[in-house]
């Protein structure tokens, strides 16, 4: 069901916010209709009214995470440059990042999430392309995106030192930047 009235829009937004919070705190398994309704302080029936299934709720929460992550990353890169993107990652909410990556990996088993995962990947590639001043289909763009995402995932999961990641990103950027 889609909400069109102001009250319905507020309730649906509250449920999505609650789902994102639960994803952030406890991961994929923490998101149940009951937990989301309790967190949003709404009746349990509200979750099934606005979301046809748990999978639908997870997909919408993942989409919200992706959209906010892409907006934050675009803003960070515009303000600080691509070479400092790992500083943004290092300063980000680790639990929120874990939730995002958990859903990304889960998308490999869930076709409903695959489109959202691809939107995140394509959005990140576009950010890298804009920062490098190259088209998104340029292999150098894909190389830098791959380096950034692998280093990002390493940092989030393994909590590796940011200095090591910065050195590797510098190498990737050097390889992607044409010589004068």
TORMIKOL-472453 format. One line per field, with one value per residue: residue number from 1; residue in three letters; z, x, y of N, C-alpha, C in turn. Coordinates in Angstrom, 3 decimals. Layout:
pos	NUM_...
code	Ala_...
n_z	Z_...
n_x	X_...
n_y	Y_...
ca_z	Z_...
ca_x	X_...
ca_y	Y_...
c_z	Z_...
c_x	X_...
c_y	Y_...
// end
This chain:
pos	1_2_3_4_5_6_7_8_9_10_11_12_13_14_15_16_17_18_19_20_21_22_23_24_25_26_27_28_29_30_31_32_33_34_35_36_37_38_39_40_41_42_43_44_45_46_47_48_49_50_51_52_53_54_55_56_57_58_59_60_61_62_63_64_65_66_67_68_69_70_71_72_73_74_75_76_77_78_79_80_81_82_83_84_85_86_87_88_89_90_91_92_93_94_95_96_97_98_99_100_101_102_103_104_105_106_107_108_109_110_111_112_113_114_115_116_117_118_119_120_121_122_123_124_125_126_127_128_129_130_131_132_133_134_135_136_137_138_139_140_141_142_143_144_145_146_147_148_149_150_151_152_153_154_155_156_157_158_159_160_161_162_163_164_165_166_167_168_169_170_171_172_173_174_175_176_177_178_179_180
code	Unk_Unk_Unk_Unk_Unk_Unk_Unk_Unk_Unk_Unk_Unk_Unk_Unk_Unk_Unk_Unk_Unk_Unk_Unk_Unk_Unk_Unk_Unk_Unk_Unk_Unk_Unk_Unk_Unk_Unk_Unk_Unk_Unk_Unk_Unk_Unk_Unk_Unk_Unk_Unk_Unk_Unk_Unk_Unk_Unk_Unk_Unk_Unk_Unk_Unk_Unk_Unk_Unk_Unk_Unk_Unk_Unk_Unk_Unk_Unk_Unk_Unk_Unk_Unk_Unk_Unk_Unk_Unk_Unk_Unk_Unk_Unk_Unk_Unk_Unk_Unk_Unk_Unk_Unk_Unk_Unk_Unk_Unk_Unk_Unk_Unk_Unk_Unk_Unk_Unk_Unk_Unk_Unk_Unk_Unk_Unk_Unk_Unk_Unk_Unk_Unk_Unk_Unk_Unk_Unk_Unk_Unk_Unk_Unk_Unk_Unk_Unk_Unk_Unk_Unk_Unk_Unk_Unk_Unk_Unk_Unk_Unk_Unk_Unk_Unk_Unk_Unk_Unk_Unk_Unk_Unk_Unk_Unk_Unk_Unk_Unk_Unk_Unk_Unk_Unk_Unk_Unk_Unk_Unk_Unk_Unk_Unk_Unk_Unk_Unk_Unk_Unk_Unk_Unk_Unk_Unk_Unk_Unk_Unk_Unk_Unk_Unk_Unk_Unk_Unk_Unk_Unk_Unk_Unk_Unk_Unk_Unk_Unk_Unk_Unk_Unk_Unk_Unk_Unk_Unk
n_z	0.000_-0.792_0.732_0.674_1.921_4.325_7.020_6.561_5.035_6.959_8.815_7.300_6.710_9.320_9.930_8.059_8.895_11.406_10.618_9.305_11.468_13.081_11.384_11.377_14.053_14.647_12.388_9.572_10.627_12.730_11.858_12.008_11.517_13.925_15.595_14.157_14.185_16.965_17.443_15.900_17.251_16.542_15.658_15.166_12.889_11.143_9.861_8.095_6.571_5.125_4.015_2.124_2.822_4.841_3.262_1.414_3.122_3.961_1.496_0.911_3.081_2.562_0.131_1.068_2.726_0.762_-0.875_0.961_1.578_-0.917_-1.396_0.759_0.162_-2.354_-1.593_0.189_-1.491_-3.312_-1.630_-0.489_-2.194_-4.149_-3.383_-0.671_0.164_1.741_4.236_4.851_4.975_7.124_9.182_9.319_10.556_11.786_12.302_10.753_8.245_8.183_8.098_5.590_3.864_4.551_3.556_0.899_0.228_0.775_-1.295_-3.362_-3.125_-3.282_-5.532_-5.454_-4.068_-5.656_-7.715_-6.244_-5.069_-7.374_-8.122_-6.112_-6.647_-9.310_-8.762_-7.127_-8.934_-10.757_-9.145_-8.791_-11.478_-12.099_-10.323_-11.359_-13.814_-16.051_-18.321_-17.121_-18.087_-18.507_-18.110_-16.149_-14.287_-13.261_-12.096_-10.036_-8.572_-7.767_-6.173_-4.138_-3.062_-2.174_-0.281_1.438_2.348_3.619_5.663_7.119_7.889_8.855_10.213_9.479_9.478_8.474_7.186_5.729_3.791_2.513_1.214_-0.678_-2.159_-3.220_-4.999_-6.806_-7.785_-8.992_-11.071_-12.543_-13.413_-16.102_-17.402_-17.446
n_x	0.854_0.581_1.287_-0.581_-1.811_-1.065_-0.804_-0.487_1.848_3.649_3.551_4.486_7.062_8.078_8.105_9.977_12.245_12.563_13.123_15.582_17.125_17.047_18.325_20.837_21.588_21.336_21.600_20.564_18.914_17.636_15.469_12.197_8.657_7.318_9.354_9.976_7.528_7.265_9.550_8.893_6.740_4.129_1.105_1.290_-0.065_0.300_2.722_2.269_0.331_1.554_3.744_4.105_5.435_8.133_10.397_9.773_9.777_12.484_13.742_12.874_14.027_16.740_16.962_16.562_18.814_20.832_20.253_20.692_23.363_24.638_24.073_25.438_28.058_28.487_28.375_30.565_32.768_32.606_33.230_35.723_37.286_38.128_40.393_40.352_38.297_38.332_38.755_36.294_34.856_36.160_35.346_32.674_29.541_30.063_28.369_26.140_27.310_28.012_25.452_24.595_26.458_25.919_23.328_23.899_25.527_23.674_21.953_22.890_21.556_18.956_16.755_15.090_16.543_18.737_18.500_18.584_21.103_22.635_21.980_23.274_25.978_26.223_25.727_27.921_30.011_29.430_29.961_32.727_33.514_32.738_34.425_36.917_36.682_35.985_34.295_31.716_31.959_34.629_37.467_39.375_37.921_36.265_38.234_39.233_36.866_36.458_38.725_38.248_35.791_36.543_38.515_36.975_35.125_36.917_37.797_35.431_34.620_36.968_38.294_40.722_43.742_43.390_45.460_46.904_45.020_44.711_47.185_47.027_44.812_45.871_47.752_45.976_44.608_46.700_47.265_44.969_44.976_45.803_49.097_50.864
n_y	-1.177_2.209_5.271_8.234_10.306_12.910_11.918_9.162_9.196_10.139_8.040_5.863_6.776_6.877_4.164_3.240_4.661_3.505_0.868_1.216_2.104_-0.199_-2.035_-0.871_-1.127_-3.898_-5.435_-7.442_-9.512_-8.265_-6.866_-7.079_-7.262_-6.778_-5.659_-3.352_-1.960_-1.533_0.087_2.313_3.136_2.450_0.677_-2.874_-3.719_-1.638_-2.005_-4.116_-2.983_-0.919_-2.201_-5.008_-7.311_-8.651_-8.690_-6.682_-4.462_-4.529_-4.075_-1.463_-0.122_-0.607_0.768_3.365_3.642_3.436_5.694_7.815_7.370_7.689_10.408_11.604_10.796_11.990_14.682_14.770_14.127_16.232_18.357_17.670_16.122_13.220_11.835_11.884_10.299_8.005_8.992_9.992_7.629_6.408_8.066_7.629_6.286_3.243_1.015_1.612_1.519_-1.197_-2.330_-1.463_-2.731_-5.377_-5.751_-5.298_-7.516_-9.523_-9.077_-10.598_-12.962_-12.277_-11.268_-8.983_-7.123_-6.754_-4.833_-2.498_-2.690_-2.504_0.086_1.482_0.775_1.804_4.501_5.113_4.648_6.687_8.914_8.640_8.827_11.475_12.847_12.190_13.276_11.809_9.521_7.306_4.726_4.321_2.313_3.004_4.420_2.436_0.843_2.509_2.863_0.192_-0.215_1.680_0.707_-1.872_-1.250_0.254_-1.658_-3.417_-1.730_-1.287_-3.893_-5.234_-3.299_-2.065_-0.077_3.314_4.661_2.744_2.085_4.556_4.834_2.782_3.655_5.988_4.896_3.642_5.877_7.239_5.517_5.871_8.421_10.431_10.931_14.059
ca_z	0.000_-0.780_1.514_-0.071_2.870_5.208_8.155_6.025_4.656_8.214_9.395_6.450_6.940_10.661_9.843_7.342_9.797_12.417_9.978_9.097_12.791_13.502_10.535_11.852_15.380_14.787_11.121_8.811_11.471_13.703_11.248_11.944_11.546_15.324_16.088_13.449_14.726_18.317_17.348_15.331_18.153_15.757_15.788_14.304_11.620_10.249_9.017_7.002_5.734_4.226_3.412_1.888_3.420_5.439_2.141_0.896_4.118_3.861_0.233_1.063_4.019_1.821_-0.818_1.838_3.094_-0.453_-1.268_1.893_1.442_-2.157_-1.201_1.654_-0.549_-3.360_-0.878_0.725_-2.595_-3.841_-0.672_-0.070_-3.250_-4.141_-2.694_0.771_0.400_2.818_5.496_5.101_5.378_8.472_10.151_9.229_11.536_11.387_12.320_9.578_7.101_8.211_7.632_4.146_3.198_4.786_2.577_-0.423_0.035_0.749_-2.611_-4.229_-2.987_-3.300_-6.738_-5.153_-3.586_-6.655_-8.402_-5.301_-4.985_-8.624_-8.066_-5.259_-7.417_-10.411_-8.170_-6.694_-10.158_-11.285_-8.288_-9.146_-12.835_-12.007_-9.632_-12.256_-15.082_-17.094_-18.446_-16.188_-18.677_-18.623_-17.221_-15.019_-13.308_-12.614_-11.270_-8.819_-7.794_-7.173_-5.085_-3.046_-2.400_-1.455_0.898_2.310_2.975_4.552_6.838_7.889_8.455_9.566_10.905_9.149_9.596_7.317_6.496_4.733_2.723_1.767_0.336_-1.798_-2.985_-3.948_-6.129_-7.774_-8.421_-9.861_-12.272_-13.270_-13.837_-17.227_-17.186_-18.182
ca_x	0.000_1.343_0.670_-0.732_-2.258_0.043_-0.657_0.057_3.242_4.423_3.627_5.371_8.422_8.482_8.410_11.251_13.308_12.737_13.782_16.989_17.765_17.219_19.384_22.093_21.911_21.407_21.730_19.445_18.028_16.934_14.300_10.958_7.505_7.046_10.396_9.835_6.338_7.588_10.495_8.170_5.621_2.909_0.551_1.883_-0.792_0.791_3.811_1.718_-0.486_2.418_4.747_3.439_6.209_9.409_11.304_9.419_10.266_13.951_14.118_12.666_15.046_18.001_16.918_16.756_20.232_21.606_20.044_21.363_24.806_25.074_24.031_26.542_29.323_28.594_28.710_31.924_33.731_32.576_33.879_37.073_38.004_38.104_41.570_40.070_37.053_38.486_38.611_34.846_34.480_36.706_34.592_31.243_28.945_30.452_27.221_25.319_28.041_27.854_24.094_24.571_27.203_25.212_22.236_24.525_25.904_22.429_21.337_23.308_20.584_17.603_16.583_14.448_17.572_19.794_18.361_19.017_22.560_23.191_21.825_24.371_27.217_26.205_25.861_29.320_30.814_29.182_30.687_34.149_33.672_32.682_35.628_38.064_36.427_35.978_32.990_31.512_32.357_36.086_38.009_40.083_36.883_35.876_39.365_39.246_35.676_36.707_39.692_37.564_34.804_37.237_39.155_35.867_34.631_37.966_37.789_34.211_34.573_38.184_38.779_42.137_44.158_43.061_46.695_47.203_44.037_45.013_48.330_46.531_43.963_46.786_48.258_44.889_44.353_47.845_47.083_43.791_45.170_46.740_50.324_50.834
ca_y	0.000_3.445_6.335_9.482_11.327_13.309_11.000_7.920_9.448_10.206_6.689_5.060_7.289_6.444_2.738_3.099_5.137_2.458_-0.274_1.583_2.095_-1.593_-2.582_-0.308_-1.649_-5.340_-6.124_-7.996_-10.317_-7.425_-6.229_-7.855_-6.358_-6.422_-4.757_-2.074_-1.293_-1.061_1.203_3.461_3.412_2.303_-0.669_-3.899_-3.748_-0.583_-2.513_-4.921_-2.104_-0.158_-3.067_-6.286_-8.396_-8.250_-8.428_-5.362_-3.511_-4.517_-3.435_-0.016_0.369_-0.639_1.884_4.598_3.674_3.712_7.088_8.730_7.150_8.335_11.867_11.974_10.585_13.058_15.916_14.668_14.193_17.605_19.262_17.280_15.427_11.759_11.292_11.864_9.570_7.027_9.723_10.035_6.271_6.171_8.848_7.308_5.387_1.882_0.107_1.943_0.991_-2.654_-2.638_-1.232_-3.805_-6.635_-5.812_-5.404_-8.918_-10.303_-8.872_-11.691_-14.048_-11.726_-10.445_-7.700_-6.203_-6.596_-3.541_-1.449_-2.826_-1.964_1.549_1.965_0.637_2.770_5.828_5.274_4.765_8.036_9.860_8.512_9.364_12.940_13.324_12.015_13.966_10.781_8.854_6.196_3.445_4.287_1.278_3.611_4.762_1.178_0.432_3.332_2.487_-1.126_-0.014_2.382_-0.150_-2.947_-0.657_0.645_-2.875_-3.854_-0.856_-1.500_-5.236_-5.614_-2.110_-1.865_1.336_4.159_5.051_1.708_2.223_5.787_4.558_1.982_4.516_6.875_4.114_3.470_7.181_7.527_4.706_6.331_9.812_10.495_11.689_15.329
c_z	0.000_-0.034_0.654_0.827_3.804_6.384_7.700_5.623_5.891_8.817_8.593_6.654_8.311_10.659_9.121_8.198_10.858_11.826_9.752_10.428_13.264_12.674_11.043_13.169_15.397_13.508_10.585_9.704_12.445_13.165_11.126_11.957_12.970_15.848_15.442_13.998_16.126_18.268_16.846_16.213_17.393_15.946_14.784_12.930_10.633_9.333_7.843_6.093_4.691_3.493_3.318_2.540_4.086_4.332_1.531_1.828_4.050_2.587_0.325_2.011_3.337_0.841_-0.097_2.276_1.900_-0.847_-0.339_1.802_0.191_-2.015_-0.322_0.942_-1.611_-2.698_-0.367_-0.393_-3.191_-2.929_-0.443_-1.138_-3.054_-3.353_-1.179_1.125_1.551_4.185_5.868_5.602_6.811_9.537_10.199_10.351_11.083_11.338_11.124_8.318_7.037_7.696_6.112_3.404_3.395_3.774_1.158_-0.721_-0.055_-0.612_-3.604_-4.192_-3.140_-4.494_-6.472_-4.690_-4.644_-7.392_-7.523_-5.154_-6.232_-8.650_-7.211_-6.020_-8.519_-9.895_-7.725_-7.889_-10.749_-10.462_-8.629_-10.530_-12.817_-11.375_-10.523_-13.578_-16.264_-17.207_-17.526_-16.768_-18.927_-17.650_-16.007_-13.910_-12.532_-11.691_-9.961_-7.950_-7.074_-6.009_-3.891_-2.317_-1.633_-0.187_1.924_3.070_3.980_5.826_7.732_8.594_9.357_10.408_10.725_9.255_8.310_6.534_5.419_3.531_1.877_0.787_-0.881_-2.718_-3.806_-5.164_-7.208_-8.513_-9.378_-11.157_-13.141_-13.841_-14.976_-16.891_-17.999_-19.376
c_x	0.893_0.566_0.589_-1.174_-1.100_0.269_-0.028_1.514_4.139_4.606_4.597_6.829_8.943_8.853_9.739_12.428_13.604_13.464_15.263_17.742_18.027_18.285_20.749_22.523_22.151_21.511_20.416_18.428_17.201_15.639_13.162_9.814_7.254_8.072_10.285_8.646_6.613_8.503_9.799_7.017_4.294_2.377_1.214_1.211_-0.299_1.895_3.271_0.795_0.391_3.446_4.172_4.147_7.453_10.410_11.047_9.953_11.787_14.419_13.970_13.704_16.414_18.059_17.147_18.215_21.106_21.478_20.769_22.878_25.344_25.090_25.186_27.888_29.532_29.028_30.140_32.959_33.761_33.334_35.355_37.904_38.015_39.269_41.367_38.819_37.176_38.460_37.132_34.364_34.936_35.904_33.113_30.828_29.184_29.248_26.302_25.987_27.925_26.474_24.005_25.272_26.530_24.080_22.788_24.893_24.658_21.727_21.754_22.352_19.142_17.425_15.935_15.469_18.645_19.712_18.851_20.530_23.218_23.080_22.933_25.696_27.279_26.352_27.282_30.248_30.645_29.918_32.167_34.393_33.671_33.958_36.861_37.895_36.445_34.582_32.915_31.942_33.858_36.631_38.766_39.101_36.489_36.993_39.396_38.038_35.907_37.687_39.016_36.610_35.477_37.901_38.107_35.357_35.647_37.933_36.584_34.226_35.767_38.780_40.293_42.479_43.891_44.312_47.065_46.269_44.324_46.153_47.889_45.644_44.822_47.361_47.188_44.606_45.483_47.706_45.926_43.942_46.183_47.966_50.289_51.752
c_y	1.232_4.507_7.590_10.628_11.676_12.349_9.679_8.057_9.493_8.821_5.812_5.487_6.854_4.966_2.499_3.557_4.088_1.256_0.001_1.577_0.673_-2.301_-2.141_-0.935_-3.149_-6.126_-6.661_-8.710_-9.478_-6.828_-7.233_-6.842_-5.862_-5.404_-3.377_-1.295_-0.741_0.151_2.459_3.919_3.465_0.884_-1.627_-3.927_-2.684_-1.112_-3.314_-4.110_-1.411_-1.008_-4.479_-7.464_-7.819_-7.910_-7.053_-4.267_-3.396_-3.815_-1.920_0.597_0.420_0.528_3.216_4.736_4.050_5.181_8.052_8.582_7.828_9.858_12.328_11.849_11.651_14.371_15.905_14.833_15.598_18.565_18.951_16.587_13.920_11.169_11.203_11.056_8.584_7.699_9.808_8.680_6.002_6.909_8.515_6.355_3.940_0.940_0.359_1.383_-0.536_-3.061_-2.502_-2.359_-5.158_-6.797_-5.956_-6.856_-9.802_-10.173_-9.958_-12.868_-13.562_-10.789_-9.080_-6.664_-5.922_-5.266_-2.396_-1.486_-2.238_-0.438_2.165_1.909_1.689_4.200_6.106_5.433_6.164_9.094_9.835_9.118_10.894_13.494_13.223_12.762_13.013_10.182_7.637_4.852_3.330_3.232_1.850_3.989_3.507_0.676_1.211_3.001_1.157_-1.009_0.643_1.440_-1.287_-2.406_-0.235_-0.576_-3.426_-3.030_-1.150_-2.854_-5.519_-4.492_-1.930_-0.378_2.117_4.536_4.029_1.840_3.462_5.556_3.757_2.804_5.472_6.155_3.954_4.772_7.548_6.757_5.177_7.735_9.854_11.340_12.969_15.332
// end
